[in-house]
Amino acid sequence: MNSRSTWASQIGFILSSVGAAVGLGAIWKFPYLAGSNGGSAFFFPYLILTFTVGLVLLIAEITAGRLGAGSVVTGYRSLGGKGFVPWAYLGILTGYGVMCFYSAVGGWTIAYLIDALLGNGIVADKAALGAHFGSLVADPVKAIGFQALFLVLTALIVNREVSRGIELLNKIMLPIFMGLMVVIIIRGVTLPGAEKGLEYLFSWHPEAFSWSSLLAAMGFMFFSLCVGCGCMFTYGSYLDHRAHIVNNCTWVMILSVISSVLGGLMIMPAVFAFGLDPAGGPDLTFMTMPIVFSQIPFGGLFASLFYLCLVLAALTSAVSLLEIPVAYCVDELKMNRVVSTVVVTGSLMVIGSLCALSFGTLADVKICGRTFFDNFDFLTSNLGLPIGGLILCLLTGVTVWPKIQSATGLKGSLAGAFRFILTIVSPIVILTVLVTGLI
């Protein structure tokens, strides 16, 4: 009998998986990618890819996790043999690497929330806003301090048994997160000119479609579902054998897409209402929303709600990333969960500080022309995740395919289509993302 911790409920697993997938991507990454890639020209390919390749990879990884019944290393060894173990370690390193720079961004969200609660979340001058951000990231005490605070909050959740920590967090936080998004959306879409933002996102304009918009959609599809780094594999290992994997994964995918769409609706109508540039890039959310808040009634309240959304989004993903190395320490090194969490979090504070200081003290320290922050981002996003996705396709689509088919209950032509996407279409998409990212 498997004594491994399990989710207390199906909804707990679904919400936790959605929380892992959503993160800051829904509020930060989706709006600026959509804005920079033609709106609907990015959105519709992302939607099609998610409902096909994304869903197949999600089902495959979670199914493999349940069959492996352990951390990525434990599960890969059990399913594929010793030859897959080095790739499992790559998955753990990828998740750990993401957490190194992600925790720095998480620290920024806490700093901005505190500013908003103190009445400093409204800034009408974009230059002043840029200077404020610069002073935050350039101050080593603030940069490392807020990163450490974010890591401690994450550790306090992961420190507890899965159903009483990660699951409880997402059962409470995710509904609040989505509810706050809806409140901000209602205010945004009622602004004069907001309808142009809706049209930009949802009205198909063939002339706006380009190869770059398709590539952006491919990359965000992997990012939005959190596949390839072992996160969903680890979550799947806590899944009860009675759970219906395909149904649960479908709900995870649907809710993840809804979250991204809500993120777009929260940002884009307001951007157009105030005549801002939708192609503003990665700073679209952080550098324009405070200006929007300064020009609407109760702006301080909406600023506080907005930054609370950012903090909640960051935490829901962070706990899933921290769980990857913690689960490894528990399963492979036989360490107590509390000790594992403390050790991993402590090491993240040390190594992650290199990323937190990359905008100030260590800004001029570069390797291959990139700062520590950029290198961690590049190595995980452009190498770790795509390679992890390819190994996942090989493991689930070839090595243990009969077990995957049996566990999912797929039969006939549906099973054939699923395997075709898993072994042919998905690797092509992943290789395209990998090669393009390296170039």
Solvent accessible surface area in square Angstrom, and as a share of the most:
residue,aa,sasa,rsa
1,M,244,1.09
2,N,93,0.48
3,S,115,0.75
4,R,39,0.14
5,S,39,0.25
6,T,56,0.33
7,W,15,0.05
8,A,77,0.60
9,S,37,0.24
10,Q,76,0.34
11,I,91,0.46
12,G,0,0.00
13,F,0,0.00
14,I,14,0.07
15,L,24,0.12
16,S,0,0.00
17,S,0,0.00
18,V,0,0.00
19,G,0,0.00
20,A,3,0.03
21,A,4,0.03
22,V,8,0.04
23,G,2,0.02
24,L,5,0.03
25,G,2,0.02
26,A,2,0.01
27,I,0,0.00
28,W,64,0.22
29,K,42,0.18
30,F,2,0.01
31,P,0,0.00
32,Y,29,0.11
33,L,23,0.12
34,A,0,0.00
35,G,2,0.02
36,S,52,0.34
37,N,24,0.12
38,G,20,0.19
39,G,0,0.00
40,S,0,0.00
41,A,0,0.00
42,F,0,0.00
43,F,12,0.05
44,F,62,0.26
45,P,13,0.08
46,Y,0,0.00
47,L,48,0.24
48,I,117,0.60
49,L,22,0.11
50,T,0,0.00
51,F,94,0.39
52,T,56,0.32
53,V,2,0.01
54,G,0,0.00
55,L,32,0.16
56,V,9,0.05
57,L,1,0.00
58,L,0,0.00
59,I,6,0.03
60,A,0,0.00
61,E,4,0.02
62,I,0,0.00
63,T,0,0.00
64,A,0,0.00
65,G,0,0.00
66,R,41,0.15
67,L,60,0.30
68,G,7,0.06
69,A,40,0.31
70,G,1,0.01
71,S,1,0.01
72,V,4,0.03
73,V,0,0.00
74,T,36,0.21
75,G,0,0.00
76,Y,17,0.07
77,R,95,0.34
78,S,74,0.48
79,L,18,0.09
80,G,21,0.20
81,G,29,0.28
82,K,169,0.72
83,G,59,0.57
84,F,21,0.09
85,V,21,0.12
86,P,83,0.52
87,W,111,0.39
88,A,0,0.00
89,Y,83,0.31
90,L,48,0.24
91,G,7,0.07
92,I,15,0.08
93,L,119,0.59
94,T,5,0.03
95,G,0,0.00
96,Y,36,0.14
97,G,6,0.05
98,V,21,0.12
99,M,1,0.00
100,C,0,0.00
101,F,26,0.11
102,Y,21,0.08
103,S,0,0.00
104,A,2,0.01
105,V,18,0.10
106,G,0,0.00
107,G,0,0.00
108,W,22,0.08
109,T,0,0.00
110,I,11,0.06
111,A,6,0.05
112,Y,7,0.03
113,L,25,0.12
114,I,70,0.35
115,D,28,0.15
116,A,6,0.04
117,L,119,0.59
118,L,127,0.63
119,G,58,0.56
120,N,88,0.45
121,G,7,0.07
122,I,71,0.36
123,V,31,0.18
124,A,75,0.58
125,D,80,0.41
126,K,95,0.40
127,A,77,0.60
128,A,47,0.37
129,L,2,0.01
130,G,27,0.26
131,A,68,0.53
132,H,66,0.29
133,F,45,0.19
134,G,30,0.29
135,S,61,0.40
136,L,11,0.05
137,V,7,0.04
138,A,48,0.37
139,D,48,0.25
140,P,58,0.37
141,V,120,0.69
142,K,95,0.40
143,A,5,0.04
144,I,62,0.31
145,G,38,0.36
146,F,43,0.18
147,Q,1,0.01
148,A,27,0.21
149,L,76,0.38
150,F,0,0.00
151,L,0,0.00
152,V,60,0.35
153,L,63,0.31
154,T,0,0.00
155,A,13,0.10
156,L,107,0.53
157,I,28,0.14
158,V,0,0.00
159,N,46,0.23
160,R,102,0.37
161,E,50,0.22
162,V,0,0.00
163,S,27,0.17
164,R,127,0.46
165,G,4,0.03
166,I,1,0.01
167,E,1,0.00
168,L,85,0.42
169,L,14,0.07
170,N,0,0.00
171,K,71,0.30
172,I,92,0.47
173,M,52,0.23
174,L,2,0.01
175,P,70,0.44
176,I,80,0.41
177,F,1,0.00
178,M,36,0.16
179,G,35,0.33
180,L,24,0.12
181,M,0,0.00
182,V,63,0.36
183,V,69,0.40
184,I,7,0.04
185,I,15,0.08
186,I,104,0.53
187,R,59,0.22
188,G,5,0.05
189,V,54,0.31
190,T,89,0.52
191,L,15,0.08
192,P,117,0.74
193,G,21,0.20
194,A,0,0.00
195,E,107,0.48
196,K,118,0.50
197,G,0,0.00
198,L,58,0.29
199,E,91,0.41
200,Y,49,0.19
201,L,2,0.01
202,F,73,0.30
203,S,40,0.26
204,W,118,0.41
205,H,61,0.27
206,P,85,0.53
207,E,142,0.64
208,A,37,0.29
209,F,88,0.37
210,S,48,0.31
211,W,149,0.52
212,S,66,0.42
213,S,1,0.00
214,L,38,0.19
215,L,29,0.15
216,A,20,0.15
217,A,0,0.00
218,M,17,0.07
219,G,26,0.25
220,F,2,0.01
221,M,0,0.00
222,F,22,0.09
223,F,68,0.28
224,S,5,0.03
225,L,0,0.00
226,C,19,0.11
227,V,3,0.02
228,G,8,0.07
229,C,3,0.02
230,G,6,0.06
231,C,0,0.00
232,M,0,0.00
233,F,1,0.00
234,T,1,0.00
235,Y,0,0.00
236,G,0,0.00
237,S,5,0.03
238,Y,6,0.02
239,L,9,0.04
240,D,32,0.16
241,H,143,0.64
242,R,192,0.70
243,A,9,0.07
244,H,101,0.45
245,I,4,0.02
246,V,32,0.18
247,N,79,0.40
248,N,10,0.05
249,C,0,0.00
250,T,41,0.24
251,W,136,0.48
252,V,0,0.00
253,M,2,0.01
254,I,55,0.28
255,L,36,0.18
256,S,3,0.02
257,V,11,0.06
258,I,76,0.39
259,S,0,0.00
260,S,4,0.03
261,V,29,0.17
262,L,26,0.13
263,G,0,0.00
264,G,0,0.00
265,L,30,0.15
266,M,2,0.01
267,I,0,0.00
268,M,0,0.00
269,P,0,0.00
270,A,2,0.02
271,V,0,0.00
272,F,47,0.20
273,A,24,0.19
274,F,53,0.22
275,G,68,0.65
276,L,42,0.21
277,D,88,0.46
278,P,26,0.17
279,A,55,0.42
280,G,34,0.33
281,G,11,0.11
282,P,79,0.50
283,D,55,0.29
284,L,0,0.00
285,T,0,0.00
286,F,16,0.07
287,M,25,0.11
288,T,6,0.04
289,M,3,0.01
290,P,1,0.01
291,I,15,0.08
292,V,3,0.02
293,F,3,0.01
294,S,35,0.22
295,Q,100,0.45
296,I,17,0.09
297,P,81,0.51
298,F,158,0.66
299,G,5,0.05
300,G,30,0.29
301,L,105,0.52
302,F,23,0.10
303,A,0,0.00
304,S,18,0.12
305,L,33,0.17
306,F,0,0.00
307,Y,2,0.01
308,L,61,0.30
309,C,0,0.00
310,L,0,0.00
311,V,11,0.06
312,L,9,0.04
313,A,1,0.01
314,A,0,0.00
315,L,11,0.06
316,T,1,0.01
317,S,10,0.06
318,A,0,0.00
319,V,0,0.00
320,S,1,0.00
321,L,10,0.05
322,L,0,0.00
323,E,0,0.00
324,I,1,0.01
325,P,9,0.06
326,V,0,0.00
327,A,1,0.01
328,Y,36,0.14
329,C,11,0.07
330,V,46,0.26
331,D,27,0.14
332,E,44,0.20
333,L,95,0.47
334,K,162,0.69
335,M,49,0.22
336,N,92,0.47
337,R,42,0.15
338,V,75,0.43
339,V,75,0.43
340,S,0,0.00
341,T,2,0.01
342,V,97,0.56
343,V,78,0.45
344,V,9,0.05
345,T,8,0.04
346,G,32,0.31
347,S,39,0.25
348,L,0,0.00
349,M,61,0.27
350,V,105,0.60
351,I,66,0.34
352,G,0,0.00
353,S,18,0.11
354,L,61,0.30
355,C,0,0.00
356,A,1,0.01
357,L,25,0.13
358,S,4,0.02
359,F,76,0.32
360,G,25,0.24
361,T,89,0.52
362,L,36,0.18
363,A,32,0.25
364,D,135,0.70
365,V,66,0.38
366,K,117,0.50
367,I,94,0.48
368,C,108,0.65
369,G,61,0.59
370,R,73,0.27
371,T,19,0.11
372,F,39,0.16
373,F,23,0.10
374,D,63,0.33
375,N,17,0.09
376,F,42,0.18
377,D,52,0.27
378,F,41,0.17
379,L,95,0.47
380,T,8,0.05
381,S,40,0.25
382,N,35,0.18
383,L,52,0.26
384,G,4,0.03
385,L,32,0.16
386,P,9,0.06
387,I,45,0.23
388,G,11,0.11
389,G,4,0.03
390,L,42,0.21
391,I,19,0.10
392,L,2,0.01
393,C,5,0.03
394,L,84,0.42
395,L,0,0.00
396,T,0,0.00
397,G,0,0.00
398,V,82,0.47
399,T,61,0.35
400,V,8,0.04
401,W,18,0.06
402,P,92,0.58
403,K,105,0.44
404,I,0,0.00
405,Q,56,0.25
406,S,90,0.58
407,A,27,0.21
408,T,12,0.07
409,G,47,0.46
410,L,14,0.07
411,K,158,0.67
412,G,61,0.59
413,S,104,0.67
414,L,114,0.57
415,A,5,0.04
416,G,43,0.42
417,A,52,0.40
418,F,15,0.06
419,R,92,0.34
420,F,113,0.47
421,I,35,0.18
422,L,0,0.00
423,T,38,0.22
424,I,84,0.43
425,V,46,0.27
426,S,0,0.00
427,P,25,0.15
428,I,105,0.53
429,V,11,0.06
430,I,1,0.00
431,L,83,0.41
432,T,32,0.19
433,V,29,0.17
434,L,21,0.10
435,V,77,0.44
436,T,55,0.32
437,G,26,0.25
438,L,89,0.44
439,I,168,0.86
